[in-house]
Amino acid sequence: MKNYVLYHETTLRPMFHYFKGLNDFEYDLGRNDMWNNFLKVNDLFAAMIKEIKQEKEMIWVHDNYLIMVPIIVRR
């Protein structure tokens, strides 16, 4: 799951923190395994939330590592 963190650090974090470029990172933009691992981790968190969440109960996800969790839980 190393690619999960790598995706965040090389793609999402620069966008959220206004980095000027990704030139400092060595990775292939065409690799989908980082994105797939990122989604897999978000799916795991969403599955745990779905198990304990009550109907009409609000959840708060405060971490851009888990940015997909609310979307997955809503589906």
C-alpha positions in Angstrom: 0.0 0.0 0.0 3.0 2.3 -0.3 1.6 3.7 -3.5 -1.4 5.0 -1.5 0.8 7.5 0.3 2.9 8.1 -2.8 -0.3 9.1 -4.7 -1.3 11.6 -2.0 2.2 13.1 -1.7 2.8 13.4 -5.4 -0.6 14.3 -6.7 -3.1 15.5 -4.1 -0.9 17.3 -1.7 0.8 19.5 -4.3 -2.7 20.5 -5.6 -4.0 21.4 -2.1 -0.9 23.2 -1.0 -0.2 25.2 -4.2 3.1 23.5 -5.1 4.4 24.8 -8.4 5.3 21.5 -9.9 5.9 17.8 -9.4 9.4 17.8 -10.7 10.9 16.8 -7.3 9.1 13.5 -7.4 10.1 10.4 -9.4 7.1 8.5 -10.6 5.4 7.7 -13.8 2.2 9.7 -14.4 0.8 6.8 -16.4 0.8 4.4 -13.5 -2.7 3.5 -12.2 -1.5 1.4 -9.3 -1.0 4.4 -7.1 -4.6 5.6 -7.8 -6.0 2.1 -7.4 -4.2 1.7 -4.0 -5.4 5.1 -2.9 -9.0 4.1 -3.7 -8.5 0.7 -2.0 -7.5 2.4 1.3 -10.4 4.8 1.0 -12.7 1.8 0.3 -11.5 0.1 3.5 -12.2 3.1 5.6 -15.6 3.6 4.0 -16.5 -0.1 4.7 -15.7 0.3 8.4 -17.8 3.5 8.6 -20.7 1.8 6.8 -20.6 -1.0 9.4 -21.0 1.4 12.4 -22.9 4.4 10.9 -26.5 4.7 11.9 -29.2 5.9 9.5 -29.1 9.7 9.0 -26.1 10.0 11.2 -23.5 12.6 10.0 -19.9 11.6 9.6 -16.9 13.9 9.4 -13.8 13.0 7.5 -11.0 15.5 8.1 -8.0 14.2 6.1 -7.2 14.6 2.5 -5.6 11.1 2.5 -9.3 10.0 2.8 -10.8 12.4 0.4 -12.8 9.7 -1.4 -14.4 8.2 1.7 -17.5 10.5 1.8 -18.3 9.8 -1.9 -17.9 6.0 -1.3 -20.1 6.0 1.8 -22.8 8.0 0.1 -23.0 5.5 -2.8 
